[in-house]
Amino acid sequence: MFQVGDKVVYPMHGAGIIEAIEDREVLGERKRYYVLRLPVSDMQVLVPCDATQSVGLRQVMSEQAFQRVIEVLRSPKKQPEKSWNHRYRMNMEKIRSGDIFALAEVVRSLSHRDREKGLSTAERKMLENARQILLSEIVLMRDLKLEQASSFLDHVLAP
């Protein structure tokens, strides 16, 4: 169980801080919720305490994991799938998984593809979303401003 003040990641939304644990009635059902503040997107999100595993809520990455993320981002690109819709589905699964290394792979592969061939509108939106999720975690983990984290990520991804 998480505590108030914990830095956590909510897949598909990004990293946040647990501000409170409250009992609330939502859709006629009373449950206990984590109240998350997501600083990068300036959102507040309620996550049922009994659904943390099913939604993939996890602690923000450690320093050791961060170093591995940098390795993933700098690693050579793998041969992408030929069909854009197959590639899109695979990348979406990786993002939804909540796995920080899978997310880093999506950011790396779409960033490389964008530089080489450009991206479709859907893939460009996916890259922006994946970047925001990754940046939100870097911001909380390293206690940086969004601009600093973004510059750092651009530097790591530079050819």
URZICOR-V704724 format. One record per backbone hydrogen bond with DSSP energy under -0.5 kcal/mol. NH is the residue of the N-H (numbers start at 1). CO is the residue of the C=O. If there is no record, write none. Layout:
nh	co
NH	CO
NH	CO
This chain:
nh	co
5	18
6	3
8	6
8	16
9	58
10	14
11	9
13	10
14	10
16	8
17	37
18	6
19	17
19	35
20	35
22	33
24	22
24	31
26	24
26	29
29	26
31	24
31	29
33	22
34	47
35	20
36	34
36	45
37	17
38	36
38	43
39	37
42	38
43	38
45	36
47	34
49	32
51	48
52	49
55	51
56	52
57	52
58	9
60	7
66	62
67	63
68	64
69	65
70	66
71	67
72	68
73	69
74	70
75	71
87	83
88	84
89	85
90	86
91	87
92	88
93	89
94	90
95	91
96	92
97	93
98	94
98	95
103	99
104	100
105	101
106	102
107	103
108	104
109	105
110	106
111	107
112	108
113	109
114	110
115	111
116	112
117	113
118	113
124	120
125	121
126	122
127	123
128	124
129	125
130	126
131	127
132	128
133	129
134	130
135	131
136	132
137	133
138	134
139	135
140	136
141	137
142	138
143	139
144	139
149	145
150	146
151	147
152	148
153	149
154	150
155	151
156	152
157	153
158	154
158	155
